[in-house]
Amino acid sequence: MFLSNMFQQMFTSMDGDGPFGGSGSLKIWRSFMTDQYAKAFAKTGGIGIAPKVYDALLKQQGLSAS
């Protein structure tokens, strides 16, 4: 979900010609594209922030990763 939302935000300001530009169907087709990007990234291991987030959560609880 995080990756999908991130990609949607990245593409919100893009307009133009081509299969994803200019018309009312832009939002529908772009949402399909961003969902597929998110699935592909998640399948290959994400964007690499999970270990840092996990460590930060442990640190906030006063614990350390073993």
Protein Blocks (a to p, Z undefined) as FASTA:
>chain_A
ZZmmmmmmmmmmpgcedjkgoiaklmmmmmmmmmmmmmmmmmnnpjolmmmmmmmmmmmn
opacZZ
